[in-house]
Amino acid sequence: MTNIYELEPTSDTLHGFFSKELEPVLTIQSGDTVIFRTLDSAWGLERRLAPGKPRKKFTELKPNRQTNQFGHALVGPVYVENAMPGDTLEIKINEIVPGSWGWTSAGGFPSYWNKRLGMDQEEEVLFDFHLDPKKMLGTSQFGNFDYNVALHPFMGIMGMPTEEEGKHSTFVPRNTGGNIDCKDLQAGSTLYLPIAVEGGLFSTGDGHGAQGDGEVAGPALECPMERVDLTFHVREDMKLKRPRAKTKSGWITMAFHEDLDEAMWLALSDMLDLMSELYSISRTEAYAYATMVVDLRVTQIVNFSKGVHAYLPFDALG
């Protein structure tokens, strides 16, 4: 019998870092489902009331869940019984329902991506949106622009801590997941993450209503999520070095590195391994097929460790 649990964003569940020392807020069995509600990445509690006005933010974190550095608002961690280092955590993404508001911005601060485009000296542009989860449409909240954005919601952060001691930034994606920012991880997809610590200690947050490959300006369409329905399974039969995903249309292998080229080669190498498994062929044979059917995509360029994912459609090889 599987169980269904719910986690709300409260002082007991929210945190802004990854750490294997962080006490879990929920213990589940393999096969159980957890339904999360999350804040937006910047800890917002409500929509902006007027252009340029600050929004109310969550500030009541418990001392053991605080860090001196800003981090995304995450809910968790969840301890999965019998999840051990070397195993893989399978996360089936059943449903993602965004909240009623969101925002994005560009320019105005000295990030490496703003500097690269000469945007660091420009005044920050901030767009606020009203989100309609039924129509899956985002509309300018204050009527400044006539453009609408189609919603394709996903979680920017789904991940677990590494075996390293201490508190670790939520900004940098790692082999155990975290700030992956892969727009393909929508409802109907399954994410596979290598487990580094006992119980896994899974957390999620950083909901995105929409994002292009690259997340080029830093934020995507940042928004709270009303419902993030995830089912967890421990996979002892799957041994991974980096994240892998199965979407509605194909397989994805993901890698992260400060050097975008290195991230690309790692993602491609993992795809060759996957193709060897799927089709019972050698890596060299997989490489020959990959040059015809595999796409390399830039996941994101703004999380210090940049991301690349290799994509293989299910129907690539008949």
Residue pairs with C-beta under 8 A, 6 or more apart in sequence:
2 29
2 31
2 32
2 33
2 231
3 28
3 29
3 32
3 33
4 32
4 33
4 34
4 35
5 26
5 28
5 32
5 33
5 34
5 35
6 34
6 35
6 36
6 37
7 13
7 25
7 26
7 34
7 35
7 36
7 37
7 75
7 76
7 78
8 37
8 75
9 37
9 38
9 39
9 58
9 73
9 75
11 60
11 61
11 62
11 65
12 25
12 62
13 25
13 75
13 76
14 39
14 43
14 58
14 61
14 65
14 73
14 74
14 75
15 22
15 61
15 65
15 71
15 74
15 76
15 77
15 203
16 61
16 65
16 66
16 67
16 69
16 70
16 71
16 72
16 73
16 74
16 170
17 67
17 69
17 71
17 167
17 168
17 169
17 170
18 159
18 160
18 161
18 162
18 167
18 168
18 169
18 170
18 174
18 178
18 203
19 161
19 166
19 167
19 168
20 161
20 162
20 163
20 164
20 165
20 196
20 197
20 201
21 165
21 166
22 64
22 65
22 77
22 161
22 201
23 64
24 76
24 77
24 78
24 79
24 199
24 201
25 76
25 77
25 78
26 34
26 76
26 78
26 79
27 78
27 79
27 80
27 81
27 199
28 34
28 78
28 79
28 80
28 81
28 232
29 80
29 81
29 82
30 80
30 81
30 82
30 83
30 232
30 233
30 234
31 231
31 232
31 233
32 231
32 232
33 94
33 229
33 230
33 231
33 232
34 78
34 230
34 232
35 227
35 228
35 229
35 230
36 75
36 76
36 204
36 225
36 227
36 228
36 230
37 75
37 224
37 225
37 226
37 227
37 228
38 73
38 74
38 75
38 155
38 204
38 205
38 206
38 207
38 224
38 225
38 228
39 45
39 58
39 73
39 205
39 224
40 73
40 99
40 102
40 103
40 207
40 222
40 223
40 224
41 72
41 73
41 156
41 205
41 206
41 207
41 219
41 222
42 57
42 72
42 73
42 222
43 57
43 58
43 59
43 73
44 55
44 56
44 57
44 58
44 224
45 55
45 56
45 57
45 58
46 55
46 56
46 101
47 55
47 100
47 101
47 128
47 130
47 141
48 54
48 55
48 101
48 103
48 128
48 141
49 55
50 142
51 126
51 128
51 142
51 144
52 126
58 73
67 167
69 169
71 169
71 170
71 171
72 156
72 157
72 170
72 171
72 179
72 205
72 206
73 205
73 206
74 157
74 170
74 203
74 204
74 205
74 206
75 203
75 204
75 205
76 201
76 202
76 203
76 204
77 160
77 161
77 200
77 201
77 202
77 203
78 200
78 201
78 202
78 203
78 232
79 199
79 200
79 201
80 89
80 199
80 200
80 202
80 232
80 234
81 199
82 234
83 89
83 195
83 198
83 199
83 200
83 234
84 195
84 198
84 234
85 163
85 195
85 196
85 197
85 198
86 194
86 195
86 239
87 194
87 195
87 234
87 235
87 236
87 238
88 192
88 193
88 194
88 195
88 234
88 235
88 238
88 239
88 240
89 160
89 192
89 193
89 194
89 195
89 200
89 202
89 232
89 233
89 234
89 235
90 190
90 191
90 192
90 232
90 233
90 234
90 235
90 238
91 158
91 190
91 191
91 192
91 193
91 202
91 230
91 231
91 232
92 190
92 230
92 231
92 232
92 233
93 154
93 155
93 185
93 186
93 187
93 188
93 189
93 190
93 191
93 229
93 230
94 187
94 229
94 230
94 231
95 187
95 227
95 228
95 229
96 153
96 154
96 155
96 186
96 187
96 207
96 225
96 227
96 228
96 229
97 133
97 153
97 225
97 226
97 227
97 228
98 131
98 133
98 151
98 153
98 207
98 209
98 223
98 224
98 225
98 226
99 131
99 133
99 207
99 223
99 224
99 225
99 226
100 130
100 131
100 132
100 133
101 128
101 129
101 130
101 131
101 141
101 223
101 224
102 128
102 129
102 131
102 138
102 209
102 221
102 222
102 223
103 126
103 127
103 128
103 129
103 219
103 221
103 222
103 223
104 126
104 127
104 129
104 217
104 219
104 220
104 221
104 222
105 124
105 125
105 126
105 127
105 217
105 218
105 219
106 114
106 119
106 124
106 125
106 217
106 218
107 114
107 119
107 120
107 122
107 123
107 124
107 125
107 217
108 114
108 119
108 120
108 122
108 123
108 124
108 125
109 120
109 124
110 120
111 120
111 218
111 302
113 119
113 216
113 217
113 218
113 301
113 302
114 120
114 122
114 218
127 140
127 144
127 145
128 140
128 141
128 142
129 138
129 139
129 140
129 141
129 149
129 209
129 221
129 223
130 138
130 139
130 140
130 141
131 137
131 138
131 151
131 209
131 223
132 138
132 139
132 151
133 151
133 226
136 150
136 151
136 152
137 148
137 149
137 150
137 151
138 148
138 149
138 150
138 151
138 209
138 210
138 221
139 148
140 146
140 147
149 209
149 210
149 221
150 210
151 209
151 210
151 221
152 183
152 186
152 209
152 210
152 211
153 186
153 187
153 207
153 208
153 209
153 210
153 223
153 225
154 182
154 183
154 184
154 185
154 186
154 207
154 208
154 211
155 185
155 204
155 205
155 206
155 207
155 208
155 225
155 228
156 179
156 180
156 181
156 205
156 206
156 207
156 208
156 211
156 220
157 170
157 177
157 178
157 179
157 180
157 181
157 203
157 204
157 205
157 206
158 177
158 178
158 180
158 185
158 191
158 193
158 202
158 203
158 204
158 230
159 173
159 174
159 176
159 177
159 178
159 179
159 180
159 193
159 202
159 203
159 204
160 176
160 177
160 193
160 195
160 196
160 197
160 200
160 201
160 202
160 203
161 168
161 176
161 196
161 197
161 201
162 168
162 174
162 175
162 176
162 196
162 197
163 196
163 197
168 174
170 178
170 179
170 205
170 206
171 179
171 303
171 304
172 178
172 179
172 256
172 303
172 304
172 305
173 179
173 180
173 181
173 256
173 300
173 303
173 305
173 307
174 256
174 305
175 194
175 196
175 241
175 242
175 243
175 256
176 193
176 194
176 195
176 196
177 191
177 193
177 243
179 206
179 303
180 243
180 254
180 299
180 300
180 307
181 206
181 208
181 211
181 215
181 220
181 299
181 300
181 303
181 307
182 245
182 252
182 254
182 299
182 300
182 307
182 309
183 208
183 211
183 212
183 213
183 220
184 245
184 247
184 252
184 309
184 311
185 191
185 245
185 247
186 247
186 248
188 247
188 248
189 245
189 246
189 247
189 248
190 245
190 246
191 243
191 244
191 245
192 235
192 238
192 240
192 243
192 244
192 245
192 246
193 240
193 243
194 239
194 240
194 241
194 242
194 243
195 234
200 234
202 232
204 228
204 230
206 222
207 222
207 223
207 224
207 225
207 228
208 220
208 221
208 222
208 223
209 220
209 221
209 222
209 223
210 220
210 221
211 220
211 221
213 297
213 298
213 299
213 300
214 298
214 299
214 300
214 301
214 302
215 299
215 300
215 301
215 302
215 303
216 301
216 302
217 302
218 302
241 270
242 253
242 254
242 255
242 256
242 266
242 267
242 270
243 253
243 254
244 251
244 252
244 253
244 254
244 270
244 274
245 251
245 252
245 254
245 309
246 252
249 313
249 314
250 311
250 312
250 313
250 314
250 316
251 271
251 274
251 278
251 311
251 312
251 314
252 309
252 310
252 311
252 312
253 267
253 268
253 270
253 271
253 273
253 274
253 309
253 310
254 267
254 270
254 299
254 307
254 308
254 309
255 263
255 264
255 265
255 266
255 267
255 270
255 307
255 308
255 309
256 263
256 303
256 305
256 306
256 307
257 263
257 266
257 305
257 306
258 304
258 305
258 306
259 306
260 298
260 301
260 306
260 308
263 305
263 306
263 307
263 308
264 296
264 308
266 308
267 296
267 308
267 309
267 310
268 290
268 294
268 296
268 310
270 310
271 286
271 290
271 294
271 310
271 312
272 283
272 286
272 287
272 290
273 283
273 286
274 312
275 281
275 286
275 289
275 290
275 294
275 312
276 282
276 283
276 285
276 286
279 286
279 289
279 317
281 289
289 316
289 317
290 310
290 312
293 312
293 313
293 316
293 317
294 310
294 311
294 312
294 316
295 310
295 311
296 308
296 309
296 310
296 311
297 308
297 309
297 310
297 311
298 306
298 307
298 308
299 306
299 307
299 308
299 309
300 306
300 307
301 307
